[in-house]
Amino acid sequence: MASVGLVNPQRMHFAEPLALQSGARLRDYTLVYETYGALNADKSNAVLVCHALNASHHVAGEYEGQDKSEGWWDNLVGPGKPLDTERFFVIGINNPGSCFGSTGPMDVNPDTGKAYGADFPVVTVEDWVDAQARLIAQLGITQLAAVLGGSLGGMQALAWTLRHPERLRHCVAVATAPNLSTQNIAFNEVARRAIVTDPEFHGGHFYEHGVIPRRGLRVARMIGHITYLSDDSMEAKFGRELRATGLNYSTQEIEFQIESYLRHQGEKFSEYFDANTYLLITRALDYFDPARAFGGDLSRAFAVAKDKKFLLVSFTTDWRFSPARSRELVKALVDNQVDVSYAEIAAPHGHDAFLLEDTRYHGVMRAYFDRIAHETPGA
């Protein structure tokens, strides 16, 4: 199927400060975004796609940069694809605090004239949703046909139904959860410690020293990457295969192919991702918990979203955001008599399955967006 083609990122500046959950304010900030497809006459066919941890606004198509890069969800978004850009106007927004163009730790703090670094305010999923809502309003869109996201993006899609329920009709949340498990918070903490204990971190102000805490970023990525894959997929791809023809009896060098793969992933990540951004985004993951304000009662939290329509999708081998977590959300929605569809896909790939092309998964997504299109005049 065709791609949306070459895409040019757009920028929108906001002079009005953004009030954050922490009580801080982000002032004079910019958001980078991309759009695909055309907005219909009554602006009712817009779909916002929320990005996950290490992704960005570049959802689909290609852009010409230092390297030509394909959008991270290009297999799902485009002409004739499950989220069909011949029917829908699709928007991808880079969240504040990121390192892909929107205002973040590498940008100048207007209060000091220096890079924010570790002084960039802590941001939450709710803060991102509020920032996205401002940009959507500036595009003249009063109500989105849907908000879609996977993993951390799925949390943002859920948060839209709680913070701005009148501004969307459908929520599509894939491979996500109502909050992180204790184990997931633990993984995030180990990854953060790897970064902040790197001698090149300099308390988060490493930009001033002209260095990057690459060692910490590499280890953080290796830890995270393990959680995105299933045991079965790692076994099938690497097994216990050695890198060389025999054992080297070394505690320092690479012996197994899986070690080589993880080191490659860590090295690649450290070349393009910002350490402070990694700390901010993993902490936003930790904080997300809409039931907290309701004494842990998830059903009460979602009462405000009772007139929305939902699709939740999980994957059987996803042990980071397991199907049981999606079923918690389904129960909370059913308790509120919400229109909810749920698909649990048998896939061997673990958490990363939401990014991959799978006939059953994409069939579910296509059918649901067909439903949305049929409900949307002019889509």
VOGU-3710 file (C-alpha; in Angstrom, 3 decimals, decimal comma):
1> masvglvnpq> 0,000/0,000/0,000  1,065/3,573/-0,644  2,781/5,828/1,860  1,634/9,345/2,637  4,896/10,357/0,936  7,282/13,111/1,901  6,100/15,053/4,956  7,265/18,429/6,240  7,085/18,958/10,019  5,218/22,063/11,148
11> rmhfaeplal> 5,752/24,215/14,235  3,305/26,071/16,454  4,432/28,557/19,081  2,498/29,276/22,284  3,175/32,454/24,263  0,534/31,671/26,868  2,075/29,545/29,666  0,994/25,930/30,062  0,002/25,169/33,663  1,467/21,807/34,686
21> qsgarlrdyt> 0,237/19,223/37,169  3,275/19,911/39,364  2,224/23,541/39,864  5,004/24,779/37,568  4,351/26,565/34,291  5,944/26,086/30,887  6,080/29,418/29,108  6,979/30,454/25,612  7,040/26,957/24,167  6,800/25,381/20,712
31> lvyetygaln> 5,204/22,118/19,563  6,247/20,305/16,404  3,605/18,336/14,525  2,781/16,637/11,233  -0,519/16,113/9,418  -1,566/13,571/6,800  -4,660/13,573/4,616  -7,215/16,362/4,311  -9,576/17,918/6,810  -13,190/17,655/5,639
41> adksnavlvc> -15,557/20,615/5,363  -16,925/20,449/8,913  -13,550/19,407/10,405  -15,053/16,227/11,857  -12,631/13,637/10,424  -9,510/14,456/12,464  -7,669/11,685/14,314  -4,894/12,482/16,780  -2,140/9,868/17,109  -0,225/10,054/20,422
51> halnashhva> 3,347/8,821/20,475  5,078/6,437/22,858  8,345/6,809/24,781  11,035/7,094/22,112  8,805/8,104/19,178  7,780/11,527/17,898  5,361/13,465/15,718  6,670/11,569/12,659  3,923/8,953/12,533  3,855/8,140/8,819
61> geyegqdkse> 5,528/8,855/5,502  9,093/10,025/5,054  11,008/13,208/5,697  14,343/14,368/4,399  16,770/14,943/7,219  20,255/13,729/7,860  18,767/10,321/7,126  15,557/9,540/5,296  13,256/8,197/7,967  9,971/6,299/7,726
71> gwwdnlvgpg> 7,228/7,122/10,222  7,098/4,834/13,248  3,493/3,727/12,504  3,730/3,847/8,711  2,322/0,312/8,409  -0,928/1,481/10,055  -1,365/5,056/8,788  -1,623/5,994/5,120  -3,720/5,672/1,964  -5,721/2,433/2,057
81> kpldterffv> -4,208/1,420/5,409  -6,238/0,692/8,583  -6,131/4,381/9,512  -6,820/5,564/5,994  -5,539/9,047/5,195  -7,903/9,198/2,211  -10,718/9,269/4,787  -9,157/10,844/7,855  -7,039/13,884/8,653  -4,334/12,435/10,916
91> iginnpgscf> -2,288/14,560/13,319  0,921/13,608/15,128  2,211/15,954/17,840  5,600/15,872/19,548  5,088/16,344/23,285  6,834/19,043/25,357  9,893/17,660/27,096  10,830/15,585/24,066  14,031/15,820/22,052  12,472/15,828/18,576
101> gstgpmdvnp> 11,714/19,509/18,098  9,111/20,514/20,663  10,415/22,578/23,579  12,440/20,325/25,855  15,516/20,110/28,082  17,921/20,983/25,259  16,158/24,289/24,592  16,947/27,633/26,201  15,231/28,403/29,482  13,935/31,983/29,054
111> dtgkaygadf> 14,547/32,605/32,772  18,272/31,809/32,637  19,356/32,125/29,010  20,886/28,631/29,248  19,631/25,191/28,238  16,980/23,881/30,636  18,798/20,607/31,258  17,594/19,097/34,528  15,638/22,300/35,265  13,007/21,476/32,653
121> pvvtvedwvd> 9,773/21,048/34,642  8,479/17,544/35,255  5,658/16,791/32,829  2,821/14,278/33,058  0,556/12,484/30,615  -2,146/14,988/31,570  0,173/17,905/30,752  0,852/16,455/27,306  -2,854/16,033/26,635  -3,523/19,651/27,630
131> aqarliaqlg> -0,732/20,814/25,293  -2,151/18,706/22,456  -5,628/20,114/23,089  -4,291/23,649/22,650  -2,742/22,802/19,292  -5,890/20,999/18,107  -7,943/24,080/19,020  -5,580/26,313/17,027  -6,210/24,087/14,001  -9,894/24,975/14,338
141> itqlaavlgg> -10,941/21,447/15,298  -13,570/21,434/18,032  -14,033/17,657/18,240  -11,737/14,826/17,148  -13,199/11,763/15,484  -10,749/9,719/17,557  -7,597/9,774/19,647  -5,312/6,791/19,044  -2,190/5,655/20,862  -0,151/2,614/21,775
151> slggmqalaw> 1,701/2,004/25,057  2,392/5,445/26,592  0,418/6,859/23,663  -2,516/4,714/24,782  -2,343/6,325/28,207  -2,605/9,713/26,504  -5,636/8,532/24,517  -7,284/7,428/27,774  -6,414/10,746/29,433  -8,135/12,630/26,607
161> tlrhperlrh> -11,443/10,979/27,557  -10,976/12,129/31,167  -9,659/15,669/30,672  -11,419/16,725/27,458  -14,280/14,235/26,970  -16,350/16,668/24,932  -13,542/17,045/22,384  -13,405/13,489/21,001  -15,852/10,783/19,959  -13,697/7,639/20,029
171> cvavatapnl> -10,699/6,448/22,052  -8,450/3,724/20,599  -5,935/2,538/23,194  -3,520/-0,239/22,220  -1,115/-2,247/24,423  -1,608/0,054/27,378  -2,659/0,069/31,035  -4,503/2,201/33,605  -1,181/2,626/35,437  2,251/1,046/35,648
181> stqniafnev> 2,767/-2,056/37,729  5,312/-1,937/40,542  7,629/-4,058/38,398  7,430/-1,560/35,541  8,225/1,351/37,872  11,204/-0,671/39,077  12,492/-1,160/35,519  12,162/2,576/34,897  14,061/3,400/38,064  16,975/1,114/37,180
191> arraivtdpe> 17,146/2,749/33,739  17,143/6,234/35,266  19,885/5,272/37,732  22,020/4,075/34,831  21,760/7,558/33,326  22,179/9,761/36,404  25,187/7,778/37,677  27,017/8,135/34,359  29,985/10,466/35,107  29,101/12,475/32,005
201> fhgghfyehg> 25,587/13,296/33,278  26,732/16,281/35,405  23,451/16,535/37,293  21,529/16,883/34,025  23,550/19,885/32,805  25,886/17,926/30,558  25,179/20,237/27,593  27,298/22,908/29,272  30,192/20,442/29,423  29,935/19,429/25,768
211> viprrglrva> 29,403/15,759/26,612  26,611/13,164/26,490  26,027/10,412/29,089  26,094/7,738/26,398  27,011/4,864/28,708  23,957/5,464/30,853  21,687/5,865/27,840  22,979/2,609/26,354  22,236/0,636/29,501  18,844/2,328/29,940
221> rmighityls> 17,877/1,353/26,408  19,066/-2,220/26,858  16,934/-2,570/29,990  13,906/-1,059/28,280  14,299/-3,084/25,115  14,220/-6,365/27,009  10,788/-5,437/28,362  9,422/-4,756/24,875  10,112/-8,300/23,634  8,595/-11,615/24,638
231> ddsmeakfgr> 10,696/-14,560/25,783  9,404/-16,555/22,807  10,391/-13,914/20,266  13,871/-13,541/21,761  14,304/-17,320/21,770  13,136/-17,635/18,167  15,356/-14,807/16,933  18,535/-15,429/18,937  18,250/-18,519/21,118  21,597/-19,282/22,742
241> elratglnys> 23,448/-18,666/19,518  27,059/-17,635/20,000  28,606/-14,734/18,164  31,805/-16,664/17,474  32,373/-20,326/16,685  33,330/-21,113/20,283  33,423/-19,712/23,791  35,999/-17,033/24,564  35,656/-17,450/28,334  35,379/-13,697/28,835
251> tqeiefqies> 33,287/-11,760/31,349  33,752/-8,544/29,365  33,331/-9,356/25,682  30,216/-10,335/23,747  29,602/-14,077/23,714  25,937/-14,464/22,681  24,071/-12,942/19,761  21,435/-11,498/22,102  24,203/-9,514/23,820  25,331/-8,148/20,466
261> ylrhqgekfs> 21,757/-7,177/19,585  21,150/-5,350/22,867  24,437/-3,482/22,651  23,581/-2,429/19,101  20,173/-1,144/20,234  21,771/0,741/23,125  24,436/2,291/20,910  21,916/3,407/18,309  19,627/4,914/20,966  22,457/6,882/22,590
271> eyfdantyll> 23,160/8,577/19,264  19,770/10,266/18,949  17,923/10,376/22,285  18,370/12,938/25,054  19,114/11,713/28,573  16,978/14,321/30,340  14,075/13,517/28,034  14,386/9,851/28,960  14,145/10,742/32,647  11,116/12,975/32,067
281> itraldyfdp> 9,181/10,491/29,944  9,748/7,476/32,168  8,624/9,531/35,171  5,470/10,569/33,296  4,806/6,853/32,788  5,250/6,246/36,517  2,873/9,037/37,506  -0,046/8,114/35,257  -2,825/6,767/37,455  -6,297/8,263/36,837
291> arafggdlsr> -7,817/6,183/39,645  -5,581/7,803/42,289  -7,915/10,781/42,653  -10,809/8,367/43,261  -9,284/6,255/46,003  -8,075/3,708/43,467  -11,568/3,205/41,988  -11,012/3,020/38,224  -14,741/2,811/37,475  -15,346/6,149/39,190
301> afavakdkkf> -12,450/7,686/37,281  -14,019/6,782/33,929  -17,554/7,888/34,799  -16,875/11,177/33,009  -16,220/9,274/29,754  -19,472/7,301/29,715  -20,726/8,762/26,420  -17,476/8,033/24,537  -16,777/4,935/22,424  -13,671/2,831/23,009
311> llvsfttdwr> -11,558/0,196/21,312  -8,965/-1,496/23,517  -6,410/-3,903/22,059  -3,905/-6,102/23,907  -1,424/-8,824/22,932  -1,121/-12,208/24,635  2,681/-12,152/25,006  2,923/-8,534/26,159  4,158/-8,925/29,726  4,911/-5,234/30,189
321> fsparsrelv> 1,292/-4,152/29,576  -0,424/-7,512/29,840  -3,973/-8,262/28,636  -5,060/-8,339/32,288  -4,362/-4,582/32,479  -6,555/-3,906/29,438  -9,285/-6,034/30,982  -9,170/-3,764/34,056  -9,996/-0,885/31,742  -12,743/-2,875/30,025
331> kalvdnqvdv> -14,356/-3,614/33,382  -14,232/0,037/34,434  -15,881/1,051/31,158  -18,518/-1,681/31,336  -19,294/-0,598/34,906  -20,199/2,782/33,394  -22,200/1,195/30,551  -19,734/2,581/28,023  -19,683/1,432/24,394  -16,428/-0,569/24,427
341> syaeiaaphg> -14,907/-3,122/22,051  -12,002/-5,269/23,169  -9,605/-7,419/21,135  -6,947/-9,678/22,647  -4,574/-10,645/19,843  -2,513/-13,835/19,955  0,880/-12,507/18,830  4,377/-13,776/19,671  6,189/-10,432/19,663  5,562/-9,059/23,149
351> hdaflledtr> 4,884/-5,367/23,766  6,367/-4,342/20,405  3,502/-6,157/18,659  1,532/-2,907/18,564  4,091/-1,480/16,119  4,194/-4,501/13,824  2,016/-5,548/10,924  -0,208/-8,438/11,979  -3,224/-9,489/9,888  -5,562/-9,974/12,856
361> yhgvmrayfd> -4,464/-6,834/14,669  -4,662/-4,637/11,587  -7,989/-6,249/10,698  -9,417/-5,135/14,027  -8,040/-1,622/13,582  -9,353/-1,359/10,022  -12,827/-2,519/11,029  -12,993/-0,025/13,873  -11,853/2,927/11,775  -14,329/1,865/9,098
371> riahetpga> -16,992/2,187/11,791  -15,750/5,666/12,682  -15,715/6,670/9,007  -19,309/5,510/8,555  -20,319/7,665/11,528  -18,433/10,689/10,162  -20,062/12,623/7,307  -17,592/13,336/4,545  -14,982/10,841/5,776
//
